[in-house]
Amino acid sequence: VHGLPDRRLDRVPEGSHVRLARVATTGGHLMARKRMLAPEFFTSSTMNALPVEATFTFAGIWCWADDYGRGEDDETMVKAAVWPRRRKFTERIVRSHMDALITAGVLCAYSVNGIRLVHVVSWTEHQKISHPTRSKVAPCRDHHPEAWESFVKSTDSVLHKFRNGSGAVPEYVRRAS
């Protein structure tokens, strides 16, 4: 099922031994799921002002997001990745968590060519990805202007869905409200 974790283990050669790495299929690409949370995450006044479930959803979004902290603004995908076995956490509840995270300023909602997206605002402060995979999600113009400029100049067909019908990058990015 699209968006649900792929539970198979892939063998990744590393030196003289073999390391097992859990991978997931998200948006048609493989992505590592291991992320780091700093101890300050648990003492942050921003995190502690949120309901515990929303904080847990945020921690799960870190694992679900691509190597740049980006993903589609889709509560169905987040629910499937973060709360796959908890029926209590419906898509509507996960949406309320995401909205609370956006209101708190830790998650940014934006859209490119009508596609709703989100990114973790402080991603680069907390995550140091040694071998990031190329993102298949357009960057946020407000928070990552250099990445946006590269996106605008790019002819990468992977990012085609973020372009308008003429193949050009739309001139706008609007923040989702």
CNS distance restraints for C-alpha pairs under 8 A (distance, minus, plus):
assign (resid   2 and name CA) (resid  25 and name CA) 7.78 0.50 0.50
assign (resid   2 and name CA) (resid  26 and name CA) 7.44 0.50 0.50
assign (resid   2 and name CA) (resid  27 and name CA) 7.83 0.50 0.50
assign (resid   3 and name CA) (resid  25 and name CA) 6.70 0.50 0.50
assign (resid   3 and name CA) (resid  26 and name CA) 5.44 0.50 0.50
assign (resid   3 and name CA) (resid  27 and name CA) 7.06 0.50 0.50
assign (resid   3 and name CA) (resid  77 and name CA) 5.68 0.50 0.50
assign (resid   3 and name CA) (resid  80 and name CA) 6.56 0.50 0.50
assign (resid   3 and name CA) (resid  81 and name CA) 7.10 0.50 0.50
assign (resid   4 and name CA) (resid  24 and name CA) 7.72 0.50 0.50
assign (resid   4 and name CA) (resid  25 and name CA) 7.38 0.50 0.50
assign (resid   4 and name CA) (resid  26 and name CA) 7.74 0.50 0.50
assign (resid   4 and name CA) (resid  77 and name CA) 7.72 0.50 0.50
assign (resid   4 and name CA) (resid  80 and name CA) 5.63 0.50 0.50
assign (resid   4 and name CA) (resid  81 and name CA) 6.11 0.50 0.50
assign (resid   4 and name CA) (resid  84 and name CA) 7.80 0.50 0.50
assign (resid   5 and name CA) (resid  23 and name CA) 7.70 0.50 0.50
assign (resid   5 and name CA) (resid  24 and name CA) 4.87 0.50 0.50
assign (resid   5 and name CA) (resid  25 and name CA) 6.27 0.50 0.50
assign (resid   5 and name CA) (resid  26 and name CA) 7.86 0.50 0.50
assign (resid   5 and name CA) (resid  80 and name CA) 7.97 0.50 0.50
assign (resid   5 and name CA) (resid  81 and name CA) 6.60 0.50 0.50
assign (resid   6 and name CA) (resid  23 and name CA) 6.62 0.50 0.50
assign (resid   6 and name CA) (resid  24 and name CA) 4.83 0.50 0.50
assign (resid   6 and name CA) (resid  25 and name CA) 6.02 0.50 0.50
assign (resid   7 and name CA) (resid  22 and name CA) 7.11 0.50 0.50
assign (resid   7 and name CA) (resid  23 and name CA) 7.37 0.50 0.50
assign (resid   7 and name CA) (resid  24 and name CA) 7.26 0.50 0.50
assign (resid   8 and name CA) (resid  22 and name CA) 7.05 0.50 0.50
assign (resid   8 and name CA) (resid  23 and name CA) 7.44 0.50 0.50
assign (resid   9 and name CA) (resid  20 and name CA) 6.35 0.50 0.50
assign (resid   9 and name CA) (resid  21 and name CA) 6.12 0.50 0.50
assign (resid   9 and name CA) (resid  22 and name CA) 5.40 0.50 0.50
assign (resid   9 and name CA) (resid  23 and name CA) 7.02 0.50 0.50
assign (resid  10 and name CA) (resid  20 and name CA) 6.16 0.50 0.50
assign (resid  10 and name CA) (resid  21 and name CA) 5.90 0.50 0.50
assign (resid  10 and name CA) (resid  22 and name CA) 6.78 0.50 0.50
assign (resid  10 and name CA) (resid  23 and name CA) 7.31 0.50 0.50
assign (resid  11 and name CA) (resid  18 and name CA) 6.45 0.50 0.50
assign (resid  11 and name CA) (resid  19 and name CA) 6.28 0.50 0.50
assign (resid  11 and name CA) (resid  20 and name CA) 5.25 0.50 0.50
assign (resid  11 and name CA) (resid  21 and name CA) 6.77 0.50 0.50
assign (resid  12 and name CA) (resid  18 and name CA) 5.97 0.50 0.50
assign (resid  12 and name CA) (resid  19 and name CA) 5.54 0.50 0.50
assign (resid  12 and name CA) (resid  20 and name CA) 6.28 0.50 0.50
assign (resid  12 and name CA) (resid  21 and name CA) 6.90 0.50 0.50
assign (resid  13 and name CA) (resid  17 and name CA) 6.58 0.50 0.50
assign (resid  13 and name CA) (resid  18 and name CA) 4.83 0.50 0.50
assign (resid  13 and name CA) (resid  19 and name CA) 6.38 0.50 0.50
assign (resid  14 and name CA) (resid  18 and name CA) 5.70 0.50 0.50
assign (resid  14 and name CA) (resid  19 and name CA) 6.42 0.50 0.50
assign (resid  21 and name CA) (resid  32 and name CA) 7.77 0.50 0.50
assign (resid  22 and name CA) (resid  32 and name CA) 7.08 0.50 0.50
assign (resid  22 and name CA) (resid  33 and name CA) 7.00 0.50 0.50
assign (resid  23 and name CA) (resid  30 and name CA) 6.31 0.50 0.50
assign (resid  23 and name CA) (resid  31 and name CA) 5.90 0.50 0.50
assign (resid  23 and name CA) (resid  32 and name CA) 5.44 0.50 0.50
assign (resid  23 and name CA) (resid  33 and name CA) 6.38 0.50 0.50
assign (resid  24 and name CA) (resid  30 and name CA) 5.73 0.50 0.50
assign (resid  24 and name CA) (resid  31 and name CA) 5.84 0.50 0.50
assign (resid  24 and name CA) (resid  32 and name CA) 7.06 0.50 0.50
assign (resid  24 and name CA) (resid  33 and name CA) 7.19 0.50 0.50
assign (resid  25 and name CA) (resid  29 and name CA) 5.53 0.50 0.50
assign (resid  25 and name CA) (resid  30 and name CA) 4.97 0.50 0.50
assign (resid  25 and name CA) (resid  31 and name CA) 6.73 0.50 0.50
assign (resid  26 and name CA) (resid  30 and name CA) 6.58 0.50 0.50
assign (resid  26 and name CA) (resid  31 and name CA) 7.21 0.50 0.50
assign (resid  31 and name CA) (resid  66 and name CA) 6.63 0.50 0.50
assign (resid  31 and name CA) (resid  67 and name CA) 7.63 0.50 0.50
assign (resid  31 and name CA) (resid 133 and name CA) 7.66 0.50 0.50
assign (resid  33 and name CA) (resid  63 and name CA) 5.16 0.50 0.50
assign (resid  33 and name CA) (resid  64 and name CA) 6.92 0.50 0.50
assign (resid  34 and name CA) (resid  63 and name CA) 6.45 0.50 0.50
assign (resid  35 and name CA) (resid  62 and name CA) 6.75 0.50 0.50
assign (resid  35 and name CA) (resid  63 and name CA) 5.95 0.50 0.50
assign (resid  35 and name CA) (resid 127 and name CA) 7.27 0.50 0.50
assign (resid  36 and name CA) (resid 126 and name CA) 7.54 0.50 0.50
assign (resid  36 and name CA) (resid 127 and name CA) 6.78 0.50 0.50
assign (resid  37 and name CA) (resid  41 and name CA) 6.43 0.50 0.50
assign (resid  37 and name CA) (resid  59 and name CA) 7.79 0.50 0.50
assign (resid  37 and name CA) (resid 126 and name CA) 7.46 0.50 0.50
assign (resid  38 and name CA) (resid 126 and name CA) 7.25 0.50 0.50
assign (resid  39 and name CA) (resid  43 and name CA) 7.33 0.50 0.50
assign (resid  40 and name CA) (resid  44 and name CA) 5.77 0.50 0.50
assign (resid  41 and name CA) (resid  47 and name CA) 6.96 0.50 0.50
assign (resid  42 and name CA) (resid  47 and name CA) 7.03 0.50 0.50
assign (resid  42 and name CA) (resid  48 and name CA) 7.37 0.50 0.50
assign (resid  43 and name CA) (resid  47 and name CA) 7.47 0.50 0.50
assign (resid  43 and name CA) (resid  48 and name CA) 6.94 0.50 0.50
assign (resid  44 and name CA) (resid  48 and name CA) 6.10 0.50 0.50
assign (resid  45 and name CA) (resid  49 and name CA) 6.07 0.50 0.50
assign (resid  46 and name CA) (resid  50 and name CA) 6.92 0.50 0.50
assign (resid  46 and name CA) (resid 104 and name CA) 6.90 0.50 0.50
assign (resid  47 and name CA) (resid  55 and name CA) 6.15 0.50 0.50
assign (resid  48 and name CA) (resid  52 and name CA) 7.69 0.50 0.50
assign (resid  48 and name CA) (resid  55 and name CA) 8.00 0.50 0.50
assign (resid  50 and name CA) (resid  54 and name CA) 6.34 0.50 0.50
assign (resid  50 and name CA) (resid  55 and name CA) 6.41 0.50 0.50
assign (resid  50 and name CA) (resid 100 and name CA) 7.38 0.50 0.50
assign (resid  50 and name CA) (resid 101 and name CA) 7.98 0.50 0.50
assign (resid  51 and name CA) (resid  55 and name CA) 6.44 0.50 0.50
assign (resid  52 and name CA) (resid  56 and name CA) 6.24 0.50 0.50
assign (resid  53 and name CA) (resid  57 and name CA) 6.13 0.50 0.50
assign (resid  53 and name CA) (resid  97 and name CA) 7.47 0.50 0.50
assign (resid  54 and name CA) (resid  58 and name CA) 6.16 0.50 0.50
assign (resid  54 and name CA) (resid  94 and name CA) 7.79 0.50 0.50
assign (resid  54 and name CA) (resid  97 and name CA) 4.63 0.50 0.50
assign (resid  54 and name CA) (resid  98 and name CA) 7.32 0.50 0.50
assign (resid  54 and name CA) (resid 100 and name CA) 7.34 0.50 0.50
assign (resid  54 and name CA) (resid 101 and name CA) 7.28 0.50 0.50
assign (resid  55 and name CA) (resid  59 and name CA) 6.34 0.50 0.50
assign (resid  56 and name CA) (resid  60 and name CA) 6.21 0.50 0.50
assign (resid  57 and name CA) (resid  61 and name CA) 6.13 0.50 0.50
assign (resid  57 and name CA) (resid  82 and name CA) 6.42 0.50 0.50
assign (resid  57 and name CA) (resid  94 and name CA) 7.43 0.50 0.50
assign (resid  57 and name CA) (resid  97 and name CA) 6.87 0.50 0.50
assign (resid  57 and name CA) (resid  98 and name CA) 7.83 0.50 0.50
assign (resid  58 and name CA) (resid  62 and name CA) 6.55 0.50 0.50
assign (resid  58 and name CA) (resid  98 and name CA) 7.76 0.50 0.50
assign (resid  58 and name CA) (resid 101 and name CA) 7.31 0.50 0.50
assign (resid  59 and name CA) (resid  63 and name CA) 6.98 0.50 0.50
assign (resid  60 and name CA) (resid  64 and name CA) 6.23 0.50 0.50
assign (resid  60 and name CA) (resid  78 and name CA) 7.99 0.50 0.50
assign (resid  60 and name CA) (resid  81 and name CA) 7.39 0.50 0.50
assign (resid  60 and name CA) (resid  82 and name CA) 5.16 0.50 0.50
assign (resid  61 and name CA) (resid  65 and name CA) 5.76 0.50 0.50
assign (resid  61 and name CA) (resid  78 and name CA) 6.79 0.50 0.50
assign (resid  61 and name CA) (resid  82 and name CA) 7.13 0.50 0.50
assign (resid  62 and name CA) (resid  69 and name CA) 6.70 0.50 0.50
assign (resid  62 and name CA) (resid 120 and name CA) 7.51 0.50 0.50
assign (resid  64 and name CA) (resid  71 and name CA) 7.87 0.50 0.50
assign (resid  64 and name CA) (resid  78 and name CA) 7.19 0.50 0.50
assign (resid  64 and name CA) (resid  81 and name CA) 6.28 0.50 0.50
assign (resid  64 and name CA) (resid  82 and name CA) 7.58 0.50 0.50
assign (resid  65 and name CA) (resid  69 and name CA) 4.94 0.50 0.50
assign (resid  65 and name CA) (resid  70 and name CA) 5.19 0.50 0.50
assign (resid  65 and name CA) (resid  71 and name CA) 5.37 0.50 0.50
assign (resid  65 and name CA) (resid 119 and name CA) 7.73 0.50 0.50
assign (resid  66 and name CA) (resid  70 and name CA) 5.43 0.50 0.50
assign (resid  66 and name CA) (resid  71 and name CA) 6.49 0.50 0.50
assign (resid  66 and name CA) (resid 135 and name CA) 6.73 0.50 0.50
assign (resid  67 and name CA) (resid 129 and name CA) 6.74 0.50 0.50
assign (resid  67 and name CA) (resid 132 and name CA) 5.54 0.50 0.50
assign (resid  67 and name CA) (resid 133 and name CA) 6.43 0.50 0.50
assign (resid  67 and name CA) (resid 134 and name CA) 7.89 0.50 0.50
assign (resid  67 and name CA) (resid 135 and name CA) 7.01 0.50 0.50
assign (resid  68 and name CA) (resid 119 and name CA) 7.91 0.50 0.50
assign (resid  68 and name CA) (resid 123 and name CA) 7.05 0.50 0.50
assign (resid  68 and name CA) (resid 124 and name CA) 7.71 0.50 0.50
assign (resid  68 and name CA) (resid 132 and name CA) 7.83 0.50 0.50
assign (resid  68 and name CA) (resid 135 and name CA) 6.87 0.50 0.50
assign (resid  69 and name CA) (resid 119 and name CA) 5.22 0.50 0.50
assign (resid  69 and name CA) (resid 120 and name CA) 5.23 0.50 0.50
assign (resid  69 and name CA) (resid 123 and name CA) 5.77 0.50 0.50
assign (resid  70 and name CA) (resid 117 and name CA) 7.29 0.50 0.50
assign (resid  70 and name CA) (resid 118 and name CA) 5.77 0.50 0.50
assign (resid  70 and name CA) (resid 119 and name CA) 4.21 0.50 0.50
assign (resid  70 and name CA) (resid 120 and name CA) 6.72 0.50 0.50
assign (resid  70 and name CA) (resid 137 and name CA) 6.48 0.50 0.50
assign (resid  70 and name CA) (resid 139 and name CA) 7.54 0.50 0.50
assign (resid  71 and name CA) (resid 117 and name CA) 5.80 0.50 0.50
assign (resid  71 and name CA) (resid 118 and name CA) 5.54 0.50 0.50
assign (resid  71 and name CA) (resid 119 and name CA) 6.35 0.50 0.50
assign (resid  71 and name CA) (resid 137 and name CA) 6.47 0.50 0.50
assign (resid  72 and name CA) (resid  77 and name CA) 7.98 0.50 0.50
assign (resid  72 and name CA) (resid 115 and name CA) 7.75 0.50 0.50
assign (resid  72 and name CA) (resid 116 and name CA) 6.02 0.50 0.50
assign (resid  72 and name CA) (resid 117 and name CA) 4.26 0.50 0.50
assign (resid  72 and name CA) (resid 118 and name CA) 5.91 0.50 0.50
assign (resid  72 and name CA) (resid 137 and name CA) 7.77 0.50 0.50
assign (resid  73 and name CA) (resid 109 and name CA) 6.95 0.50 0.50
assign (resid  73 and name CA) (resid 116 and name CA) 5.14 0.50 0.50
assign (resid  73 and name CA) (resid 117 and name CA) 4.35 0.50 0.50
assign (resid  73 and name CA) (resid 118 and name CA) 5.16 0.50 0.50
assign (resid  74 and name CA) (resid  78 and name CA) 6.50 0.50 0.50
assign (resid  74 and name CA) (resid 116 and name CA) 7.69 0.50 0.50
assign (resid  74 and name CA) (resid 117 and name CA) 7.84 0.50 0.50
assign (resid  75 and name CA) (resid  79 and name CA) 5.82 0.50 0.50
assign (resid  75 and name CA) (resid  91 and name CA) 5.62 0.50 0.50
assign (resid  75 and name CA) (resid  92 and name CA) 7.62 0.50 0.50
assign (resid  75 and name CA) (resid  94 and name CA) 5.90 0.50 0.50
assign (resid  75 and name CA) (resid  95 and name CA) 5.31 0.50 0.50
assign (resid  75 and name CA) (resid  98 and name CA) 7.64 0.50 0.50
assign (resid  76 and name CA) (resid  80 and name CA) 6.16 0.50 0.50
assign (resid  76 and name CA) (resid  91 and name CA) 5.72 0.50 0.50
assign (resid  77 and name CA) (resid  81 and name CA) 6.21 0.50 0.50
assign (resid  78 and name CA) (resid  82 and name CA) 5.83 0.50 0.50
assign (resid  78 and name CA) (resid  83 and name CA) 7.73 0.50 0.50
assign (resid  78 and name CA) (resid  94 and name CA) 7.39 0.50 0.50
assign (resid  79 and name CA) (resid  83 and name CA) 5.05 0.50 0.50
assign (resid  79 and name CA) (resid  84 and name CA) 6.36 0.50 0.50
assign (resid  79 and name CA) (resid  89 and name CA) 7.46 0.50 0.50
assign (resid  79 and name CA) (resid  90 and name CA) 7.25 0.50 0.50
assign (resid  79 and name CA) (resid  91 and name CA) 6.11 0.50 0.50
assign (resid  79 and name CA) (resid  94 and name CA) 6.17 0.50 0.50
assign (resid  80 and name CA) (resid  84 and name CA) 4.69 0.50 0.50
assign (resid  83 and name CA) (resid  87 and name CA) 7.87 0.50 0.50
assign (resid  83 and name CA) (resid  89 and name CA) 6.64 0.50 0.50
assign (resid  89 and name CA) (resid  93 and name CA) 5.77 0.50 0.50
assign (resid  89 and name CA) (resid  94 and name CA) 6.50 0.50 0.50
assign (resid  90 and name CA) (resid  94 and name CA) 6.27 0.50 0.50
assign (resid  91 and name CA) (resid  95 and name CA) 5.99 0.50 0.50
assign (resid  92 and name CA) (resid  96 and name CA) 6.32 0.50 0.50
assign (resid  93 and name CA) (resid  97 and name CA) 6.34 0.50 0.50
assign (resid  94 and name CA) (resid  98 and name CA) 6.19 0.50 0.50
assign (resid  95 and name CA) (resid  99 and name CA) 6.08 0.50 0.50
assign (resid  96 and name CA) (resid 100 and name CA) 6.13 0.50 0.50
assign (resid  97 and name CA) (resid 101 and name CA) 6.22 0.50 0.50
assign (resid  98 and name CA) (resid 102 and name CA) 6.16 0.50 0.50
assign (resid  98 and name CA) (resid 107 and name CA) 7.62 0.50 0.50
assign (resid  99 and name CA) (resid 103 and name CA) 6.09 0.50 0.50
assign (resid 100 and name CA) (resid 104 and name CA) 6.06 0.50 0.50
assign (resid 101 and name CA) (resid 105 and name CA) 6.31 0.50 0.50
assign (resid 101 and name CA) (resid 106 and name CA) 5.65 0.50 0.50
assign (resid 101 and name CA) (resid 107 and name CA) 5.43 0.50 0.50
assign (resid 102 and name CA) (resid 106 and name CA) 6.07 0.50 0.50
assign (resid 102 and name CA) (resid 107 and name CA) 4.65 0.50 0.50
assign (resid 102 and name CA) (resid 108 and name CA) 5.60 0.50 0.50
assign (resid 102 and name CA) (resid 109 and name CA) 6.74 0.50 0.50
assign (resid 103 and name CA) (resid 107 and name CA) 7.98 0.50 0.50
assign (resid 105 and name CA) (resid 121 and name CA) 7.37 0.50 0.50
assign (resid 106 and name CA) (resid 120 and name CA) 6.11 0.50 0.50
assign (resid 106 and name CA) (resid 121 and name CA) 5.36 0.50 0.50
assign (resid 106 and name CA) (resid 122 and name CA) 6.93 0.50 0.50
assign (resid 107 and name CA) (resid 118 and name CA) 6.60 0.50 0.50
assign (resid 107 and name CA) (resid 119 and name CA) 5.75 0.50 0.50
assign (resid 107 and name CA) (resid 120 and name CA) 4.71 0.50 0.50
assign (resid 107 and name CA) (resid 121 and name CA) 5.48 0.50 0.50
assign (resid 108 and name CA) (resid 118 and name CA) 5.32 0.50 0.50
assign (resid 108 and name CA) (resid 119 and name CA) 5.36 0.50 0.50
assign (resid 108 and name CA) (resid 120 and name CA) 6.40 0.50 0.50
assign (resid 108 and name CA) (resid 121 and name CA) 6.12 0.50 0.50
assign (resid 109 and name CA) (resid 116 and name CA) 7.24 0.50 0.50
assign (resid 109 and name CA) (resid 117 and name CA) 5.79 0.50 0.50
assign (resid 109 and name CA) (resid 118 and name CA) 4.44 0.50 0.50
assign (resid 109 and name CA) (resid 119 and name CA) 6.86 0.50 0.50
assign (resid 109 and name CA) (resid 175 and name CA) 6.24 0.50 0.50
assign (resid 109 and name CA) (resid 176 and name CA) 5.33 0.50 0.50
assign (resid 109 and name CA) (resid 177 and name CA) 7.62 0.50 0.50
assign (resid 110 and name CA) (resid 116 and name CA) 6.03 0.50 0.50
assign (resid 110 and name CA) (resid 117 and name CA) 5.33 0.50 0.50
assign (resid 110 and name CA) (resid 118 and name CA) 6.09 0.50 0.50
assign (resid 110 and name CA) (resid 140 and name CA) 6.73 0.50 0.50
assign (resid 110 and name CA) (resid 173 and name CA) 7.09 0.50 0.50
assign (resid 110 and name CA) (resid 174 and name CA) 6.03 0.50 0.50
assign (resid 110 and name CA) (resid 175 and name CA) 4.28 0.50 0.50
assign (resid 110 and name CA) (resid 176 and name CA) 4.79 0.50 0.50
assign (resid 111 and name CA) (resid 115 and name CA) 5.19 0.50 0.50
assign (resid 111 and name CA) (resid 116 and name CA) 4.39 0.50 0.50
assign (resid 111 and name CA) (resid 117 and name CA) 5.46 0.50 0.50
assign (resid 111 and name CA) (resid 173 and name CA) 5.91 0.50 0.50
assign (resid 111 and name CA) (resid 174 and name CA) 5.79 0.50 0.50
assign (resid 111 and name CA) (resid 175 and name CA) 6.31 0.50 0.50
assign (resid 111 and name CA) (resid 176 and name CA) 6.39 0.50 0.50
assign (resid 112 and name CA) (resid 116 and name CA) 6.81 0.50 0.50
assign (resid 112 and name CA) (resid 117 and name CA) 7.58 0.50 0.50
assign (resid 112 and name CA) (resid 138 and name CA) 7.22 0.50 0.50
assign (resid 112 and name CA) (resid 162 and name CA) 5.87 0.50 0.50
assign (resid 112 and name CA) (resid 163 and name CA) 8.00 0.50 0.50
assign (resid 112 and name CA) (resid 170 and name CA) 7.56 0.50 0.50
assign (resid 112 and name CA) (resid 172 and name CA) 7.39 0.50 0.50
assign (resid 112 and name CA) (resid 173 and name CA) 5.31 0.50 0.50
assign (resid 112 and name CA) (resid 174 and name CA) 7.25 0.50 0.50
assign (resid 113 and name CA) (resid 162 and name CA) 5.47 0.50 0.50
assign (resid 113 and name CA) (resid 163 and name CA) 6.32 0.50 0.50
assign (resid 113 and name CA) (resid 164 and name CA) 6.40 0.50 0.50
assign (resid 113 and name CA) (resid 170 and name CA) 6.26 0.50 0.50
assign (resid 113 and name CA) (resid 172 and name CA) 7.80 0.50 0.50
assign (resid 113 and name CA) (resid 173 and name CA) 7.39 0.50 0.50
assign (resid 115 and name CA) (resid 162 and name CA) 7.20 0.50 0.50
assign (resid 116 and name CA) (resid 176 and name CA) 7.58 0.50 0.50
assign (resid 117 and name CA) (resid 137 and name CA) 7.95 0.50 0.50
assign (resid 119 and name CA) (resid 140 and name CA) 7.69 0.50 0.50
assign (resid 121 and name CA) (resid 143 and name CA) 7.47 0.50 0.50
assign (resid 122 and name CA) (resid 126 and name CA) 6.70 0.50 0.50
assign (resid 123 and name CA) (resid 127 and name CA) 5.75 0.50 0.50
assign (resid 124 and name CA) (resid 128 and name CA) 6.84 0.50 0.50
assign (resid 136 and name CA) (resid 158 and name CA) 6.15 0.50 0.50
assign (resid 136 and name CA) (resid 159 and name CA) 6.02 0.50 0.50
assign (resid 137 and name CA) (resid 159 and name CA) 6.89 0.50 0.50
assign (resid 138 and name CA) (resid 148 and name CA) 7.53 0.50 0.50
assign (resid 138 and name CA) (resid 151 and name CA) 6.95 0.50 0.50
assign (resid 138 and name CA) (resid 159 and name CA) 6.88 0.50 0.50
assign (resid 138 and name CA) (resid 162 and name CA) 6.89 0.50 0.50
assign (resid 139 and name CA) (resid 144 and name CA) 6.49 0.50 0.50
assign (resid 139 and name CA) (resid 147 and name CA) 6.23 0.50 0.50
assign (resid 139 and name CA) (resid 148 and name CA) 5.63 0.50 0.50
assign (resid 139 and name CA) (resid 151 and name CA) 7.47 0.50 0.50
assign (resid 140 and name CA) (resid 144 and name CA) 5.57 0.50 0.50
assign (resid 140 and name CA) (resid 145 and name CA) 7.28 0.50 0.50
assign (resid 140 and name CA) (resid 148 and name CA) 6.58 0.50 0.50
assign (resid 140 and name CA) (resid 173 and name CA) 7.87 0.50 0.50
assign (resid 141 and name CA) (resid 145 and name CA) 4.88 0.50 0.50
assign (resid 141 and name CA) (resid 147 and name CA) 7.71 0.50 0.50
assign (resid 141 and name CA) (resid 148 and name CA) 5.23 0.50 0.50
assign (resid 141 and name CA) (resid 173 and name CA) 6.86 0.50 0.50
assign (resid 144 and name CA) (resid 148 and name CA) 6.12 0.50 0.50
assign (resid 145 and name CA) (resid 149 and name CA) 6.17 0.50 0.50
assign (resid 146 and name CA) (resid 150 and name CA) 6.37 0.50 0.50
assign (resid 147 and name CA) (resid 151 and name CA) 6.14 0.50 0.50
assign (resid 148 and name CA) (resid 152 and name CA) 6.15 0.50 0.50
assign (resid 149 and name CA) (resid 153 and name CA) 6.34 0.50 0.50
assign (resid 150 and name CA) (resid 154 and name CA) 5.93 0.50 0.50
assign (resid 152 and name CA) (resid 169 and name CA) 5.95 0.50 0.50
assign (resid 156 and name CA) (resid 160 and name CA) 7.04 0.50 0.50
assign (resid 159 and name CA) (resid 163 and name CA) 7.37 0.50 0.50
assign (resid 160 and name CA) (resid 167 and name CA) 7.22 0.50 0.50
assign (resid 162 and name CA) (resid 169 and name CA) 7.04 0.50 0.50
assign (resid 162 and name CA) (resid 170 and name CA) 7.94 0.50 0.50
assign (resid 163 and name CA) (resid 167 and name CA) 5.52 0.50 0.50
assign (resid 163 and name CA) (resid 168 and name CA) 5.51 0.50 0.50
assign (resid 163 and name CA) (resid 169 and name CA) 4.48 0.50 0.50
assign (resid 163 and name CA) (resid 170 and name CA) 5.99 0.50 0.50
assign (resid 164 and name CA) (resid 168 and name CA) 5.75 0.50 0.50
assign (resid 164 and name CA) (resid 169 and name CA) 6.04 0.50 0.50
assign (resid 164 and name CA) (resid 170 and name CA) 5.80 0.50 0.50
